[in-house]
Amino acid sequence: MILYYSWSGNTKTIAAQIHRNVGGDLIELELVRPYSSTYNTCVEEAKRDQANQARPELKTRIADFKQYDTVFMGYPNWWGSFPMPIATLLESYEFSGKTILPFCSHGGGGLGRSVADIARLAPRATIKEALAVHYGGGDSLPRDIDAWLRKNGVDA
Ligand SMILES: Cc1cc2nc3c(=O)[nH]c(=O)nc-3n(C[C@H](O)[C@H](O)[C@H](O)COP(=O)(O)O)c2cc1C
């Protein structure tokens, strides 16, 4: 399963490209109360949620989560980690025994603390090497994804 949250579409582009390679179910996380579509307001809302360690309610429900062994988990870097809806996700489902492959779109900060933060909330999952993509990844995105999948031993 490829599961992602994307505010401005970059993570969505990366998720779609991964999906082309590996197939499976592609699921976009939607929120009951979406972040503002205005950049500055969204930045403020995100900062507040991060500071409060909020758990924004997810509109998306994943049916039969148990059936998935491997979860590709995508998100933008927000304030050095993942957006708080990813925390809601990690606490709403049982990730013990699952393999997580994180992928993160960023504006220069790379993965930030996001992988350590995933490990903290999913301590009994196996976390593979994460992929950091600068914004939408540009022309090299398909090649970068191929190389990442190969490194992680995923059959594409
Ligand atoms: C609220 C907010 C906070 C952000 N914080 C960071 C940051 O700390 N480090 C960074 O490299 N990029 C940061 N960015 C830039 C995004 O990670 C980048 O634009 C990313 O490509 C967005 O992915 P998306 O289109 O899937 O939402 C931030 C963007 C927003 C909207």
The ligand as a Gaussian input file, in Angstrom:
#p B3LYP/6-31G(d) Opt

LIG

0 1
 C        3.562000      24.287000       6.634000
 C        4.814000      24.017000       5.845000
 C        6.007000      23.810000       6.522000
 C        7.168000      23.479000       5.800000
 N        8.334000      23.237000       6.501000
 C        9.435000      22.839000       5.808000
 C       10.648000      22.520000       6.497000
 O       10.727000      22.600000       7.730000
 N       11.706000      22.081000       5.771000
 C       11.661000      21.971000       4.401000
 O       12.645000      21.558000       3.807000
 N       10.514000      22.279000       3.718000
 C        9.416000      22.709000       4.385000
 N        8.264000      23.019000       3.686000
 C        8.241000      22.847000       2.224000
 C        7.594000      21.537000       1.807000
 O        8.211000      20.431000       2.450000
 C        7.703000      21.331000       0.295000
 O        7.114000      22.426000      -0.366000
 C        7.066000      20.037000      -0.181000
 O        7.440000      19.801000      -1.528000
 C        5.558000      20.070000      -0.084000
 O        5.019000      18.802000      -0.434000
 P        3.472000      18.655000      -0.867000
 O        3.331000      19.373000      -2.198000
 O        3.242000      17.198000      -1.011000
 O        2.619000      19.283000       0.190000
 C        7.124000      23.383000       4.388000
 C        5.907000      23.632000       3.726000
 C        4.759000      23.969000       4.435000
 C        3.478000      24.227000       3.698000

